[in-house]
Amino acid sequence: MTTTFLDIKPGESWACRYTLTQLVDDKGNPITNVRLAPGEAHPGELQTRTGIGIIQIRDVEQRRVQLVDVESHETLQLDWDACTDIEPIEWQEQQ
């Protein structure tokens, strides 16, 4: 059985895989806060990336989720459809 966001109980820790398409510069860094005039060409190019994120907030009404990427620590807000493989996580202390 596949886990959905509706299966998550408050207070539990969960993670998921995600797919995101975003604008990146020539070094592969995400481009943010771009303010363009009408008709102005956007900088960069579209790139699709995948990752794993720890779920922070899920919005049942809007079907959106806020998560933190485990590698970049970037906070992302995505549609539920961009996420797969929803799994519970267990926190472990580093020694």
The first five atom37 places (N, CA, C, CB, O) and aatype in JSON, in Angstrom:
{
  "aatype": [12, 16, 16, 16, 13, 10, 3, 9, 11, 14, 7, 6, 15, 17, 0, 4, 1, 18, 16, 10, 16, 5, 10, 19, 3, 3, 11, 7, 2, 14, 9, 16, 2, 19, 1, 10, 0, 14, 7, 6, 0, 8, 14, 7, 6, 10, 5, 16, 1, 16, 7, 9, 7, 9, 9, 5, 9, 1, 3, 19, 6, 5, 1, 1, 19, 5, 10, 19, 3, 19, 6, 15, 8, 6, 16, 10, 5, 10, 3, 17, 3, 0, 4, 16, 3, 9, 6, 14, 9, 6, 17, 5, 6, 5, 5],
  "atom_mask": [
    [1, 1, 1, 1, 1],
    [1, 1, 1, 1, 1],
    [1, 1, 1, 1, 1],
    [1, 1, 1, 1, 1],
    [1, 1, 1, 1, 1],
    [1, 1, 1, 1, 1],
    [1, 1, 1, 1, 1],
    [1, 1, 1, 1, 1],
    [1, 1, 1, 1, 1],
    [1, 1, 1, 1, 1],
    [1, 1, 1, 0, 1],
    [1, 1, 1, 1, 1],
    [1, 1, 1, 1, 1],
    [1, 1, 1, 1, 1],
    [1, 1, 1, 1, 1],
    [1, 1, 1, 1, 1],
    [1, 1, 1, 1, 1],
    [1, 1, 1, 1, 1],
    [1, 1, 1, 1, 1],
    [1, 1, 1, 1, 1],
    [1, 1, 1, 1, 1],
    [1, 1, 1, 1, 1],
    [1, 1, 1, 1, 1],
    [1, 1, 1, 1, 1],
    [1, 1, 1, 1, 1],
    [1, 1, 1, 1, 1],
    [1, 1, 1, 1, 1],
    [1, 1, 1, 0, 1],
    [1, 1, 1, 1, 1],
    [1, 1, 1, 1, 1],
    [1, 1, 1, 1, 1],
    [1, 1, 1, 1, 1],
    [1, 1, 1, 1, 1],
    [1, 1, 1, 1, 1],
    [1, 1, 1, 1, 1],
    [1, 1, 1, 1, 1],
    [1, 1, 1, 1, 1],
    [1, 1, 1, 1, 1],
    [1, 1, 1, 0, 1],
    [1, 1, 1, 1, 1],
    [1, 1, 1, 1, 1],
    [1, 1, 1, 1, 1],
    [1, 1, 1, 1, 1],
    [1, 1, 1, 0, 1],
    [1, 1, 1, 1, 1],
    [1, 1, 1, 1, 1],
    [1, 1, 1, 1, 1],
    [1, 1, 1, 1, 1],
    [1, 1, 1, 1, 1],
    [1, 1, 1, 1, 1],
    [1, 1, 1, 0, 1],
    [1, 1, 1, 1, 1],
    [1, 1, 1, 0, 1],
    [1, 1, 1, 1, 1],
    [1, 1, 1, 1, 1],
    [1, 1, 1, 1, 1],
    [1, 1, 1, 1, 1],
    [1, 1, 1, 1, 1],
    [1, 1, 1, 1, 1],
    [1, 1, 1, 1, 1],
    [1, 1, 1, 1, 1],
    [1, 1, 1, 1, 1],
    [1, 1, 1, 1, 1],
    [1, 1, 1, 1, 1],
    [1, 1, 1, 1, 1],
    [1, 1, 1, 1, 1],
    [1, 1, 1, 1, 1],
    [1, 1, 1, 1, 1],
    [1, 1, 1, 1, 1],
    [1, 1, 1, 1, 1],
    [1, 1, 1, 1, 1],
    [1, 1, 1, 1, 1],
    [1, 1, 1, 1, 1],
    [1, 1, 1, 1, 1],
    [1, 1, 1, 1, 1],
    [1, 1, 1, 1, 1],
    [1, 1, 1, 1, 1],
    [1, 1, 1, 1, 1],
    [1, 1, 1, 1, 1],
    [1, 1, 1, 1, 1],
    [1, 1, 1, 1, 1],
    [1, 1, 1, 1, 1],
    [1, 1, 1, 1, 1],
    [1, 1, 1, 1, 1],
    [1, 1, 1, 1, 1],
    [1, 1, 1, 1, 1],
    [1, 1, 1, 1, 1],
    [1, 1, 1, 1, 1],
    [1, 1, 1, 1, 1],
    [1, 1, 1, 1, 1],
    [1, 1, 1, 1, 1],
    [1, 1, 1, 1, 1],
    [1, 1, 1, 1, 1],
    [1, 1, 1, 1, 1],
    [1, 1, 1, 1, 1]
  ],
  "atom_positions": [
    [[0.83, -1.18, 0.0], [0.0, 0.0, 0.0], [0.88, 1.25, 0.0], [-0.95, 0.0, 1.22], [1.86, 1.32, 0.74]],
    [[0.55, 2.22, -0.81], [1.3, 3.46, -0.92], [0.83, 4.45, 0.13], [1.16, 4.06, -2.34], [-0.37, 4.66, 0.3]],
    [[1.77, 5.06, 0.84], [1.46, 6.07, 1.84], [1.16, 7.39, 1.14], [2.62, 6.23, 2.85], [1.83, 7.76, 0.18]],
    [[0.15, 8.09, 1.63], [-0.17, 9.42, 1.11], [0.0, 10.44, 2.23], [-1.63, 9.46, 0.54], [0.2, 10.08, 3.39]],
    [[-0.08, 11.71, 1.87], [0.03, 12.76, 2.89], [-1.11, 12.7, 3.89], [0.07, 14.13, 2.22], [-0.97, 13.16, 5.02]],
    [[-2.24, 12.15, 3.5], [-3.38, 12.03, 4.41], [-3.13, 10.98, 5.49], [-4.64, 11.67, 3.64], [-3.8, 11.0, 6.53]],
    [[-2.17, 10.07, 5.28], [-1.85, 9.04, 6.25], [-0.96, 9.54, 7.39], [-1.18, 7.89, 5.56], [-0.83, 8.87, 8.42]],
    [[-0.35, 10.71, 7.23], [0.59, 11.23, 8.22], [-0.17, 11.76, 9.42], [1.48, 12.34, 7.62], [-1.09, 12.57, 9.29]],
    [[0.23, 11.3, 10.6], [-0.38, 11.77, 11.84], [0.46, 12.93, 12.4], [-0.5, 10.6, 12.89], [1.69, 12.88, 12.34]],
    [[-0.2, 13.96, 12.93], [0.55, 15.08, 13.53], [1.5, 14.58, 14.62], [-0.42, 16.13, 14.11], [1.16, 13.7, 15.41]],
    [[2.7, 15.16, 14.64], [3.69, 14.79, 15.65], [4.67, 13.73, 15.19], [0.0, 0.0, 0.0], [5.67, 13.49, 15.87]],
    [[4.4, 13.08, 14.05], [5.31, 12.07, 13.52], [6.26, 12.73, 12.52], [4.53, 10.9, 12.86], [5.91, 13.74, 11.91]],
    [[7.45, 12.16, 12.35], [8.43, 12.67, 11.39], [8.4, 11.83, 10.12], [9.86, 12.68, 12.0], [8.48, 10.61, 10.17]],
    [[8.29, 12.51, 8.98], [8.2, 11.84, 7.69], [9.1, 12.55, 6.68], [6.73, 11.81, 7.19], [9.46, 13.72, 6.85]],
    [[9.47, 11.82, 5.63], [10.25, 12.37, 4.53], [9.68, 11.86, 3.22], [11.76, 11.99, 4.66], [8.87, 10.93, 3.21]],
    [[10.1, 12.47, 2.11], [9.64, 12.02, 0.79], [10.68, 12.38, -0.26], [8.27, 12.64, 0.43], [11.56, 13.21, -0.04]],
    [[10.56, 11.74, -1.4], [11.34, 12.13, -2.58], [10.53, 13.19, -3.31], [11.66, 10.89, -3.52], [9.3, 13.18, -3.28]],
    [[11.22, 14.11, -3.97], [10.51, 15.14, -4.73], [11.21, 15.38, -6.06], [10.43, 16.46, -3.93], [12.38, 15.07, -6.25]],
    [[10.44, 15.95, -6.99], [10.96, 16.39, -8.28], [10.57, 17.85, -8.45], [10.4, 15.51, -9.46], [9.41, 18.22, -8.24]],
    [[11.53, 18.68, -8.83], [11.34, 20.12, -8.92], [11.98, 20.64, -10.2], [11.92, 20.84, -7.68], [13.12, 20.28, -10.51]],
    [[11.27, 21.47, -10.94], [11.82, 22.14, -12.1], [11.99, 23.61, -11.74], [10.91, 21.96, -13.38], [11.04, 24.27, -11.31]],
    [[13.22, 24.13, -11.93], [13.5, 25.51, -11.54], [14.52, 26.15, -12.47], [13.98, 25.58, -10.1], [15.22, 25.46, -13.21]],
    [[14.59, 27.48, -12.41], [15.6, 28.22, -13.17], [16.93, 28.14, -12.44], [15.16, 29.7, -13.38], [16.99, 28.35, -11.23]],
    [[18.0, 27.85, -13.18], [19.34, 27.82, -12.61], [20.27, 28.68, -13.46], [19.86, 26.36, -12.51], [20.03, 28.88, -14.65]],
    [[21.36, 29.17, -12.83], [22.35, 29.94, -13.57], [23.32, 29.0, -14.27], [23.11, 30.9, -12.63], [23.13, 27.78, -14.25]],
    [[24.36, 29.55, -14.9], [25.3, 28.72, -15.66], [26.14, 27.8, -14.78], [26.2, 29.59, -16.47], [26.81, 26.9, -15.3]],
    [[26.12, 27.99, -13.46], [26.84, 27.11, -12.55], [25.92, 26.09, -11.88], [27.56, 27.94, -11.48], [26.36, 25.27, -11.07]],
    [[24.62, 26.14, -12.23], [23.67, 25.2, -11.66], [23.02, 25.65, -10.37], [0.0, 0.0, 0.0], [22.3, 24.88, -9.74]],
    [[23.28, 26.9, -9.97], [22.69, 27.44, -8.75], [21.28, 27.97, -9.03], [23.57, 28.55, -8.15], [21.07, 28.59, -10.07]],
    [[20.32, 27.73, -8.14], [18.96, 28.24, -8.35], [18.93, 29.76, -8.44], [18.05, 27.77, -7.22], [19.64, 30.45, -7.71]],
    [[18.11, 30.27, -9.35], [17.92, 31.71, -9.49], [16.65, 32.07, -8.73], [17.82, 32.14, -11.02], [15.58, 31.51, -8.99]],
    [[16.77, 33.0, -7.8], [15.62, 33.42, -7.0], [15.44, 34.92, -7.11], [15.79, 33.0, -5.53], [16.35, 35.64, -7.51]],
    [[14.28, 35.38, -6.76], [13.96, 36.82, -6.72], [14.23, 37.53, -8.05], [14.75, 37.5, -5.63], [14.83, 38.6, -8.07]],
    [[13.8, 36.93, -9.14], [13.97, 37.55, -10.45], [12.77, 38.46, -10.71], [14.12, 36.47, -11.57], [11.62, 38.01, -10.68]],
    [[13.05, 39.71, -10.96], [11.99, 40.66, -11.31], [12.22, 41.1, -12.74], [11.97, 41.9, -10.32], [13.19, 41.8, -13.04]],
    [[11.32, 40.7, -13.6], [11.46, 40.99, -15.02], [10.35, 41.93, -15.49], [11.45, 39.7, -15.84], [9.23, 41.89, -14.99]],
    [[10.71, 42.76, -16.46], [9.71, 43.59, -17.11], [8.99, 42.74, -18.15], [10.36, 44.86, -17.76], [9.55, 41.76, -18.63]],
    [[7.77, 43.11, -18.52], [7.07, 42.35, -19.55], [7.9, 42.25, -20.83], [5.71, 43.0, -19.87], [8.41, 43.26, -21.33]],
    [[8.04, 41.05, -21.34], [8.8, 40.82, -22.56], [10.29, 40.62, -22.36], [0.0, 0.0, 0.0], [10.99, 40.24, -23.3]],
    [[10.8, 40.86, -21.16], [12.22, 40.7, -20.87], [12.56, 39.21, -20.74], [12.6, 41.46, -19.57], [11.82, 38.44, -20.12]],
    [[13.68, 38.82, -21.32], [14.1, 37.41, -21.26], [14.57, 37.07, -19.85], [15.24, 37.13, -22.29], [15.21, 37.88, -19.18]],
    [[14.23, 35.87, -19.41], [14.66, 35.46, -18.07], [16.09, 34.92, -18.13], [13.7, 34.39, -17.49], [16.5, 34.36, -19.15]],
    [[16.84, 35.09, -17.05], [18.2, 34.55, -17.02], [18.17, 33.06, -16.74], [19.05, 35.28, -15.97], [17.22, 32.55, -16.15]],
    [[19.2, 32.37, -17.16], [19.34, 30.96, -16.81], [18.54, 30.04, -17.7], [0.0, 0.0, 0.0], [18.02, 30.43, -18.74]],
    [[18.45, 28.78, -17.24], [17.72, 27.76, -17.99], [16.98, 26.86, -17.0], [18.68, 26.92, -18.88], [17.33, 26.78, -15.83]],
    [[15.95, 26.19, -17.5], [15.18, 25.28, -16.66], [15.95, 24.0, -16.42], [13.82, 24.98, -17.29], [16.57, 23.46, -17.34]],
    [[15.91, 23.52, -15.2], [16.57, 22.28, -14.84], [15.64, 21.51, -13.89], [17.98, 22.55, -14.17], [15.04, 22.08, -12.99]],
    [[15.55, 20.21, -14.12], [14.76, 19.36, -13.23], [15.71, 18.65, -12.29], [13.9, 18.34, -14.04], [16.74, 18.11, -12.71]],
    [[15.36, 18.66, -11.01], [16.19, 17.98, -10.03], [15.3, 17.16, -9.12], [17.04, 18.99, -9.22], [14.11, 17.43, -8.96]],
    [[15.89, 16.16, -8.52], [15.18, 15.33, -7.56], [15.95, 15.36, -6.25], [15.01, 13.88, -8.08], [17.15, 15.63, -6.23]],
    [[15.27, 15.07, -5.18], [15.92, 15.06, -3.89], [15.04, 14.4, -2.85], [0.0, 0.0, 0.0], [13.95, 13.9, -3.16]],
    [[15.52, 14.41, -1.63], [14.77, 13.89, -0.5], [14.61, 15.03, 0.49], [15.49, 12.65, 0.16], [15.55, 15.76, 0.78]],
    [[13.4, 15.17, 1.01], [13.13, 16.25, 1.94], [12.39, 15.78, 3.17], [0.0, 0.0, 0.0], [11.59, 14.84, 3.11]],
    [[12.66, 16.43, 4.29], [11.95, 16.17, 5.54], [10.72, 17.07, 5.55], [12.86, 16.44, 6.8], [10.81, 18.28, 5.36]],
    [[9.58, 16.46, 5.76], [8.31, 17.19, 5.71], [8.15, 18.02, 6.98], [7.12, 16.21, 5.55], [8.25, 17.51, 8.09]],
    [[7.9, 19.32, 6.78], [7.67, 20.23, 7.9], [6.18, 20.52, 8.08], [8.45, 21.53, 7.7], [5.64, 20.41, 9.18]],
    [[5.54, 20.9, 6.98], [4.13, 21.31, 7.02], [3.42, 20.69, 5.82], [3.99, 22.87, 7.01], [3.95, 20.67, 4.71]],
    [[2.21, 20.2, 6.05], [1.37, 19.75, 4.93], [0.06, 20.5, 5.01], [1.14, 18.2, 4.96], [-0.54, 20.62, 6.07]],
    [[-0.38, 21.0, 3.87], [-1.62, 21.74, 3.77], [-2.62, 20.86, 3.03], [-1.41, 23.12, 3.03], [-2.53, 20.69, 1.82]],
    [[-3.57, 20.31, 3.78], [-4.53, 19.37, 3.2], [-5.47, 20.09, 2.23], [-5.34, 18.68, 4.31], [-5.81, 19.53, 1.19]],
    [[-5.89, 21.31, 2.56], [-6.82, 22.03, 1.7], [-6.19, 22.4, 0.36], [-7.3, 23.29, 2.4], [-6.82, 22.23, -0.69]],
    [[-4.95, 22.9, 0.38], [-4.27, 23.34, -0.86], [-3.49, 22.2, -1.52], [-3.33, 24.5, -0.55], [-3.0, 22.36, -2.64]],
    [[-3.37, 21.07, -0.83], [-2.6, 19.91, -1.32], [-1.15, 20.32, -1.63], [-3.27, 19.31, -2.59], [-0.61, 20.04, -2.7]],
    [[-0.55, 21.01, -0.65], [0.85, 21.46, -0.77], [1.61, 21.01, 0.46], [0.94, 23.0, -0.94], [1.02, 20.72, 1.5]],
    [[2.92, 20.96, 0.34], [3.78, 20.53, 1.43], [5.0, 21.44, 1.5], [4.2, 19.05, 1.26], [5.51, 21.88, 0.47]],
    [[5.46, 21.72, 2.72], [6.73, 22.42, 2.91], [7.71, 21.4, 3.45], [6.58, 23.65, 3.87], [7.42, 20.7, 4.42]],
    [[8.87, 21.33, 2.81], [9.88, 20.38, 3.27], [11.26, 21.02, 3.21], [9.86, 19.11, 2.44], [11.45, 22.05, 2.58]],
    [[12.21, 20.37, 3.89], [13.6, 20.83, 3.89], [14.44, 19.76, 3.22], [14.11, 21.13, 5.35], [14.44, 18.6, 3.64]],
    [[15.17, 20.14, 2.16], [16.04, 19.21, 1.45], [17.14, 18.74, 2.4], [16.64, 19.88, 0.19], [17.77, 19.55, 3.08]],
    [[17.37, 17.43, 2.44], [18.34, 16.87, 3.4], [19.79, 17.21, 3.04], [18.18, 15.36, 3.48], [20.65, 17.18, 3.91]],
    [[20.07, 17.54, 1.79], [21.44, 17.87, 1.4], [21.71, 19.37, 1.43], [21.74, 17.33, 0.02], [22.69, 19.82, 2.02]],
    [[20.84, 20.16, 0.79], [21.08, 21.6, 0.69], [20.49, 22.39, 1.85], [20.51, 22.12, -0.61], [20.85, 23.55, 2.05]],
    [[19.59, 21.79, 2.62], [18.88, 22.43, 3.72], [17.97, 23.55, 3.24], [19.88, 22.98, 4.74], [17.53, 24.39, 4.02]],
    [[17.69, 23.56, 1.95], [16.8, 24.54, 1.34], [15.35, 24.2, 1.7], [16.98, 24.57, -0.21], [14.95, 23.04, 1.66]],
    [[14.56, 25.21, 2.05], [13.14, 25.02, 2.32], [12.38, 25.15, 1.01], [12.62, 26.05, 3.37], [12.56, 26.12, 0.27]],
    [[11.54, 24.17, 0.72], [10.79, 24.12, -0.53], [9.3, 24.0, -0.23], [11.25, 22.95, -1.42], [8.91, 23.38, 0.76]],
    [[8.48, 24.6, -1.08], [7.04, 24.44, -1.0], [6.57, 23.88, -2.33], [6.32, 25.8, -0.67], [6.74, 24.5, -3.38]],
    [[5.98, 22.67, -2.27], [5.65, 21.92, -3.47], [4.22, 21.4, -3.43], [6.62, 20.77, -3.66], [3.63, 21.26, -2.36]],
    [[3.68, 21.12, -4.61], [2.41, 20.41, -4.7], [2.62, 18.96, -4.31], [1.82, 20.51, -6.14], [3.71, 18.41, -4.49]],
    [[1.59, 18.34, -3.76], [1.69, 16.93, -3.38], [2.1, 16.05, -4.55], [0.36, 16.44, -2.81], [2.8, 15.06, -4.37]],
    [[1.67, 16.42, -5.77], [1.97, 15.61, -6.96], [3.47, 15.56, -7.27], [1.23, 16.15, -8.16], [3.91, 14.68, -8.0]],
    [[4.25, 16.49, -6.73], [5.7, 16.52, -6.97], [6.44, 15.55, -6.04], [6.24, 17.94, -6.78], [7.66, 15.4, -6.15]],
    [[5.71, 14.91, -5.12], [6.33, 14.08, -4.09], [5.94, 12.61, -4.24], [5.94, 14.59, -2.7], [4.8, 12.29, -4.6]],
    [[6.89, 11.73, -3.95], [6.65, 10.29, -3.98], [7.37, 9.65, -2.8], [7.13, 9.67, -5.33], [8.08, 10.33, -2.05]],
    [[7.18, 8.37, -2.63], [7.9, 7.58, -1.63], [7.87, 8.22, -0.24], [9.35, 7.39, -2.08], [8.92, 8.47, 0.35]],
    [[6.68, 8.47, 0.26], [6.51, 9.07, 1.58], [6.79, 7.99, 2.62], [5.08, 9.68, 1.75], [6.14, 6.94, 2.63]],
    [[7.75, 8.26, 3.5], [8.19, 7.26, 4.48], [8.4, 7.91, 5.86], [9.48, 6.57, 4.01], [8.81, 9.07, 5.94]],
    [[8.13, 7.16, 6.93], [8.45, 7.68, 8.26], [9.97, 7.69, 8.46], [7.77, 6.83, 9.37], [10.68, 6.87, 7.88]],
    [[10.44, 8.62, 9.28], [11.87, 8.68, 9.57], [12.09, 8.55, 11.07], [12.5, 10.0, 9.04], [11.21, 8.84, 11.88]],
    [[13.27, 8.11, 11.4], [13.66, 7.98, 12.8], [14.9, 8.83, 13.03], [13.93, 6.48, 13.18], [15.89, 8.68, 12.32]],
    [[14.84, 9.72, 14.01], [15.97, 10.6, 14.31], [17.0, 9.84, 15.13], [15.5, 11.86, 15.07], [16.66, 9.1, 16.05]],
    [[18.26, 10.03, 14.78], [19.35, 9.41, 15.53], [20.34, 10.48, 15.93], [20.05, 8.31, 14.71], [20.64, 11.37, 15.14]],
    [[20.84, 10.39, 17.15], [21.84, 11.35, 17.6], [23.19, 11.02, 16.99], [21.94, 11.36, 19.14], [23.58, 9.86, 16.89]],
    [[23.91, 12.07, 16.58], [25.26, 11.87, 16.06], [26.22, 11.73, 17.22], [25.69, 13.04, 15.14], [26.08, 12.39, 18.25]],
    [[27.19, 10.85, 17.05], [28.16, 10.61, 18.12], [29.49, 11.22, 17.81], [28.34, 9.14, 18.38], [30.42, 11.11, 18.6]]
  ]
}
